[in-house]
Amino acid sequence: TRLLDALRWFGDASFEESAGVQIVKWIAALERLTATERLYKGMTHNFCERVAVLASGLGSGKVEDAYRDAYRAYDLRSDVMHGSRSQDDEHLALNAGFVHDLTREALVGALAIHHFLSTKIGDGRVENMGRLYEQVTIQHKALFDRLRHGIRKSARPQPNSP
């Protein structure tokens, strides 16, 4: 169900004229794939970890790049949702392509997870998906912790110099 919902969000975004609305829908697709707990603590970091796992081929590819891309994409979505950018802002149009590509790669990764869970384990329930995410993200814990703190630090506004 989650995979089908994510595919619907992805497809719906393709018919939108506004880049900002496309980005919001692509991130909604990613959130549908990655938010497996009822109480989703540390949402942005967990979202970035899980998108990185999916978009990098279950952690076998460029995990760091995928994490940074997920963070950047989530920020773009937040810009639209929280009003710091209009949905038709040119900056969003310039960045829509990378959000599309990230979402597409994550969907392919999610299909692989679904196939693995269904055929190898025989159970594709969300609980098993969450456990698989945890098993893969633990392998990259040091990297994810470094990225989490590094991005948060660089995103903080710097004081004006005299």
N, C-alpha and C positions, 0 to 999 in steps of 0.2 A: 504494500500500500504506500509506504513512504517513497519508494522508488518511482512508482507510478505518479504520485503527487508531484515529485520533483520534476519528472519529465513533463508534466502538464505545465508547471510554472515556467520551465525552460521554453517550451513551445509557445506559451502565451506571450512571453517576452519578445519573441521573434516578430510578432505582429504589431508591436507598439511603435508609435512614431517618435516618442520621447526617449532619449537615451537614459534619462534619469529613471523613468518608469521601468525601462528594460533592466537596468542595474538592480533596482529594488526587487524585481521578480526573479532575476537570476540568483540574488542572495537568498531570497525566500526558498528557492529550490535547494540551495546549499544548506540552509538551516533545516529544511525538512529531512535532508540526508544525515545531518550531523547531530541534531539535538535529540538524544535518546533518553535523557533523564527527565523526570517530572520537574524536579528543581534543578535548574541548569546553572550551577554556580560557576563563576569565572567565565561567563559566556563568550566573550570575545576571544580569549586565549584558547578555550576548548574548541571553539568554532575554527580558529586558525590551525590548531593542531590536526583536527580531523579532516579539514579540507586539504591540508598538506599531505596527509596520509593517502587520501583518495586521489588527489591530482598528481601525486608522484609515483603512482603504481604501488600502493600499499607500502610506502616508505622506501622503495628501492631506487627511486629516482632522485631528483633535486628537491629534497625536502625543505631545505632552507629557503630556496627561491619560492616554492609553493606557499610556505608559511607567510613570507613577506607579501606575496601577491594576495593572499587571503585577507591579510590585515588591511592592505591598501583598498581592496574591493569592499570590505566591510565599512571602512571609513567613507568611501564614496556613497554607499547606501545610507549611512548615517547622515551625511551631508544633506541628502534629499529628505529623509524622514524627519530630521530635526530642524530643517529650515535654513541651514546655512547656505544652501544652493538651490536655485530653481531647478525643477526637473528638466528644463530645457537649456541649462547652463552649458556653454561650449566646452568647458573642462570635462564635463561628464561625457559629452559626445566623443571627445578625444580619447577617453579611457574605456569606453564601452566595449571595444574589441577585446581587450585583455580580460575583462570580467567574463565576457562570453566564452573565451577560450578556457579560462580557469574552470568555469562551470561545466563546460563540455568534458574536460579531462576528469573532473571529479565524478561526473555521471558515469563515465566509462569505468572508473575505479569502483563506483558503487555497484555497477553491474557485475564486476568481477567478484566483489564481496558476496553479493547475492548468490551468484553461481556457486562460489566456494561453499558458502553456508548451506545452501540447498542440496548440493550434490555430495559433498564430502562429509558434512556433519548431519545432513538430513533435517535441518531445522533453521530456517531463516528468520526467526523471530527477532524483534528489536533488542531483546536482552542479549542474544548471542552477538548481534552486531555491536552492541556496546562493549561486550567483553573483548571482541576482536580489536576494536579501536584501542582499548586499554592495553592489550598485549603489544600492539604495534607502536603506540605512542611511548610506552615505557622504554623501548629500545632507543628512542631519540630524546629521552628526558633532559639530558644535559643541554642539548642543542635547543630544545623548546624553551627551557628556563632562561638560557642566555638570550634568545630572541625576544621572549616576553619582557624581560627587564630592559634590554637594549632598545626595543621599539618604544616602550613606555617612556624611557628616559629621553629619547630623541624627540618624542611627540610633545614633551612638556615645553611650554613657552619659555624662552630664554629671557632673562632680565635685560632691559635696555642697558647698553654700555654707555658710560658718560661721554 
